[in-house]
Amino acid sequence: MTVADSLLPASAAGGSPASIKFLKTPTSPDWIEQAIAHLDTILLDHSHCERKAAGVALNLMFRYPSSTKLVRTLTAIAQEELEHFELVNQWLERRGVALAPLPSPPYGAGLSKQIRPQEPHRMLDSLLVSALIEARSHERLGLLASHCPEPDLAAFYRGLMASEARHYGVYWTLATTYFERFEVDRRLAQLADVESQLLTRLHPQPRIHS
C-alpha cells in the first residue's frame, strides 16, 4: 500500500462520505438538498471544476519544471481531469444543457488568498489547497452518488469518487516529498480551518463547492 492509498477515506471503500481525511467539517444537509434540486446546474459547475483542476495541475508543472516527481505525477492528474471534463460534458449534452459560464462561489478564491506569495511557502500552500479542494470534491461526489434520484447519474458520480480520493492523496504526498512532515501537517491544519469556514454559509447559487 502506498502513502496515497493509506489516505483513502472510508467512503472510497463504501463507508460514510462524512469521514474524509483533511476536512474539518462534513458538508451540511442543506447543500445536499440544494444540489439534488438543481442537478443540471451542478453538472455544469462540475464541468468547470474539472477544467479548472486540469489547469491547476498544468500551472504547477509550468511553475516548478525542475521538480521531476511533481511534473510526472501532475501530468497524469491533468490528463485524468481532462478525461473527467469530457465525461461530464457528455452528460450535459445528453441532458440538453449547453456549456456556459457560471459565476464562481467564494470558495476557490477564498482558499487561493491563503497561498503565501513567497517560495517555498507558495509551493507548499498550492499543493495543500489543491489537496483540500480534491478532498471536498470527493466528499461531495460521494454525497451526490448516495442521494441522486437518477440511478445512472448516481452511478456516474460513484465512479468518479475513487479518482478524487486518489487525487487529494497525491497532492498531499507531493507536499510531503518536498517539505518536512511536521510543516505539512501544521499548514494543512491551518488551511483546513479556513476551508471549513468558507462553507459555513451555504452559497445561494448551487455549486459543487458552495
N, C-alpha and C positions, 0 to 999 in steps of 0.2 A: 504494500500500500504506500502511495506517495504522500507527501505532506499535504498536497492539494486534496487528495482523496479523503484524508482524515478530517478535512474541514467540511465535508458534505454533511448537511443537517439531516435530521430525522425525516424531514419532508421529502428529501430526494429518494428515500427508500420506502415511501408510503406512510411516513409518520405525520405528525402535526405540522402544518406550514407555519405555525407561530414560533417554533423553536429554531430560529435561524441564527447561526453564529454571526457575531459582529453587531447585529441590530439590537438596540437598547429596548425598543418597544415594538410590539406587534401592530399590524395595521388594524384600524378600527372597523367595526361592523358597518359604520356609515359609508366608508369607502366601498365596501363590497356591494352594498345596496345601490350606491350611485353608479358603479361600474356596470353592474348587471342591467341596470335600466338604460344604459347608453352604450351598448356593445359596439355599435358601428363607430362611434367616436373613439372608444378605447382602442379599437383595431387601427384606426387611422393614426392615433397617437403612438401606438406600438410600432407602426411603420417608421415614424420619425425617430423613435427611440433606438431602433436597430440601426438606422442610418447614422445617427449621432454616435452610437457605440463603436461602429466601424471607424468613424472619423477620429474618435479619441485614441483608439489603438494606433492608427496611422500617424497621428500627430506626435504621439510618444516615440514612435520609431524614428521619425524625422528629427525629433529634438535630441534623441540620445543614440545616434547611429553607431557609436563605438561600443555600446553596451550589447554585446553579442547575444547573450541569453534573452534579454528583453526583446531585441529585434526578431529573433527566431520565434519566440513564444507569441508575440503580438501579431506577427504575420498570420499565424494560424487563427488567432482570435478575430482579426479583421475579416478574414475570408469567411469565417463561420457567421459573423454578424451580418455580412452582406447576403449570405445564403438565407438567413432568417428574414432579412429585409425583403427578399424576393418572395419567400413563402407567405409572409403577411400580406404583401401586395397582391398575391394570387387570391387570398381570402377577400380582400377589398374588392377586387374585380368580380369575384363570384357573387358578392352581395350588392354589386352596383354602386359602390362607394368610390367616388373619384379621389385621386390623390390631390391634396390641397394643404396649404399651410394651416397651422394651428398656433394660437398664442401659447407660449410656454408657461407652465406654472413656475412659481418662485423657487422650487426645489433645486433644480440644477444650478441656477445662478447663485443661490444661497450657499451651496456647497463649494462652488468654484471660488467664491470670495474667501474661503478659508485656506486656499492654496497660497502658501508663502512665496513671494516672488524670487527670493534668492536661492541659488543652489548651495548645498544639495537638498535643502528643505523642499524646494519645488518638486523635485523628482519623487521624494517620499510622499508628499501630500497628494500629488497627482495619482500615484498608484493606489493610495488608500481611499481617496474619494471614488475612484473607479470601482474599487472592491465593494464599497458601501452601496453604490448605485446598483451594481450587479446583484448584490445580496438582496436588496429591496425588490429588484425585478424578479428574482427567483421566488421570493415570498409571494408576491402579488400574482404572478402567473400561476402559482400553486392554488391560490385562492380562487382565481378565475376557473381553473380546472375543476375545483371542487364544487363551485356554486353555479357555473354557467348552465342554463337550462337547455342549451343546444348540445346534444351529445357529440357531434362531430367537432364543433368548435372547442368543447371541453377537452376532447382527446388531443386536439392540436396544441392547446396550452400545456397539457400534461407532457407532451412530447418535447417541449422546449425547456421544461423545468431543469432537467439534469445539466443541460448546457449552461444555463445561467448559474447554477451552483458551481460548476467547474470553473466558470469564468471568474467568479469572485475569489475562488481559491487560488487561481493563477495569479491574480493581481497581488494577493497577499504574499504568495510565495516569492514573487519578484521583489516585493518590498523587503522581505527577509533575506533575499540574496544580496542586496546592495546596502542594507543597513542592519545594525545590531537589533536583535530581537527585542530587547527592553525598550529601545527607541520606537520601534514599530508599534509595540503594544501600547505604549504611553500615548503616542499621537493618534492611534486608532481609537482609543477610548475618548479622546477629546473630540474627534471628528464625529464619532457615533452619537455623542450627546447633541451636537449641532443637527445631525441628520434627523434625530427624533424630534427635536424642537421644530424643525421646518414642517413636520407633518402633524403638528398639534392641532392646527385648524384645517378642516377639510376645504380644499380649494373648490370654489363654486362650479368650475368647469371640469367635467370628468377627464382625468388623465391617468396614465399608468403611475406616475409619481406626483400625486396631489394630496 
